[in-house]
Amino acid sequence: MPKRKKAKGKGNITFFAVLLAAAALVSHFTGVFTLSDLKEVIGVSTSNIAEGEVQVHYIDVGQGDSELILSNGHAVLIDTGEKEEGEKVFSYLKQEGVKTLDCLILTHPHSDHMGAASYIVDNVDIKNVIIPKLPDDKVPTTKVYENFLKSVKKKNLKLTAAEPGLKIDIGEAELEIISPVSDDYKNLNDFSAAAILRHGGNKFIFTGDNEKNAEKDILEAGYLERIDVLKVGHHGSKSSSCKEFLEAVKPEYAVISCGEGNKYGHPDEEAVKRIKKYTDKIYRTDIDGTVIMISTKDGIKPETEN
Amino acid sequence: MLIIDRFEGKFAVIEDGDSHFEIERSLLPDNACEGDILVKNNEHYEIDENAAEERRKKIIDLQKDLWS
């Protein structure tokens, strides 16, 4: 387990009333899918989480993304990082006491998000695998994608299409898929399955690598709301975190998942400036290591590895 | 096999067997897309359209029975 340090003088967020959260849930209920579409998962995961608490771990996987959501008896992994990070993510799951993943969600099929998916599917008990369903002409040809599919087949798992409105019960929290809202994109980043996690009045958004076009489409589709913790889109690249998106989510905290000294210039200075309009509480996995956000009824408490 | 995994700013990220590397996007033909398969010809890269089409078809076939 990473040595956790307390937040560097960063206060807790305001806790929203349960009534407000309930109202938000109702207003965003689309009813497209229900949990009955997914396999029964209650009680199959084991994790070291206190009752009433939800943790989101932004695992330091270098230049890539991997987020672990833990609730009492439940675990969901969003993305796996590059192929080389497979053993690290596997060990991380083990140290957190995760025996079964309720869901593995792959936001989109780029290697920095799903390179280790084959390894994780091979080595971890998984109940559901959720990925965006791409048009045929956008289906990846890479070996990492082919290997992931082969592993899914070998384990007799099925793929569930990430579609807005799909809701996943994670113990005391609920995760709602909010994108892709269109199948007409050129870039695979824009097909990213974004999701909002709601725990009491605390809200987290996971953005994958959605860029400006997709961010605006999600906004126009009415899926955005005020968010407490933003997983910054596309590692903080300049093509994501557009001002309209940020204005809608108004993050209290932001987490950027990127590799130390990466050659893509992530995070982009201008993107960080846009985020700073809303918050100075910006965490970076290249600096802070693994970042953990602990959600309780009293608000959100950040911890970092470094 | 050299396969374009993605573009990151001025770079293209190329899957090369079990590893990957980056090249300047400017070294690729203008119409290069994610999923294209490349053939290196001296210092230039060319797109092998048939190879990508064949491989995509194989992966779509593998995937189609996996949807729930």
Boltz contact constraints between the chains, C-beta under 6 A:
constraints:
  - contact:
      token1: [A, 110]
      token2: [B, 6]
      max_distance: 6.0
  - contact:
      token1: [A, 111]
      token2: [B, 5]
      max_distance: 6.0
  - contact:
      token1: [A, 136]
      token2: [B, 60]
      max_distance: 6.0
  - contact:
      token1: [A, 139]
      token2: [B, 56]
      max_distance: 6.0
  - contact:
      token1: [A, 139]
      token2: [B, 59]
      max_distance: 6.0
  - contact:
      token1: [A, 139]
      token2: [B, 60]
      max_distance: 6.0
  - contact:
      token1: [A, 140]
      token2: [B, 35]
      max_distance: 6.0
  - contact:
      token1: [A, 141]
      token2: [B, 3]
      max_distance: 6.0
  - contact:
      token1: [A, 141]
      token2: [B, 35]
      max_distance: 6.0
  - contact:
      token1: [A, 141]
      token2: [B, 52]
      max_distance: 6.0
  - contact:
      token1: [A, 141]
      token2: [B, 55]
      max_distance: 6.0
  - contact:
      token1: [A, 141]
      token2: [B, 56]
      max_distance: 6.0
  - contact:
      token1: [A, 142]
      token2: [B, 3]
      max_distance: 6.0
  - contact:
      token1: [A, 142]
      token2: [B, 5]
      max_distance: 6.0
  - contact:
      token1: [A, 142]
      token2: [B, 15]
      max_distance: 6.0
  - contact:
      token1: [A, 146]
      token2: [B, 59]
      max_distance: 6.0
  - contact:
      token1: [A, 149]
      token2: [B, 62]
      max_distance: 6.0
  - contact:
      token1: [A, 149]
      token2: [B, 63]
      max_distance: 6.0
  - contact:
      token1: [A, 152]
      token2: [B, 66]
      max_distance: 6.0
  - contact:
      token1: [A, 158]
      token2: [B, 68]
      max_distance: 6.0
  - contact:
      token1: [A, 159]
      token2: [B, 66]
      max_distance: 6.0
  - contact:
      token1: [A, 159]
      token2: [B, 67]
      max_distance: 6.0
  - contact:
      token1: [A, 160]
      token2: [B, 68]
      max_distance: 6.0
  - contact:
      token1: [A, 188]
      token2: [B, 34]
      max_distance: 6.0
  - contact:
      token1: [A, 264]
      token2: [B, 8]
      max_distance: 6.0
  - contact:
      token1: [A, 264]
      token2: [B, 9]
      max_distance: 6.0
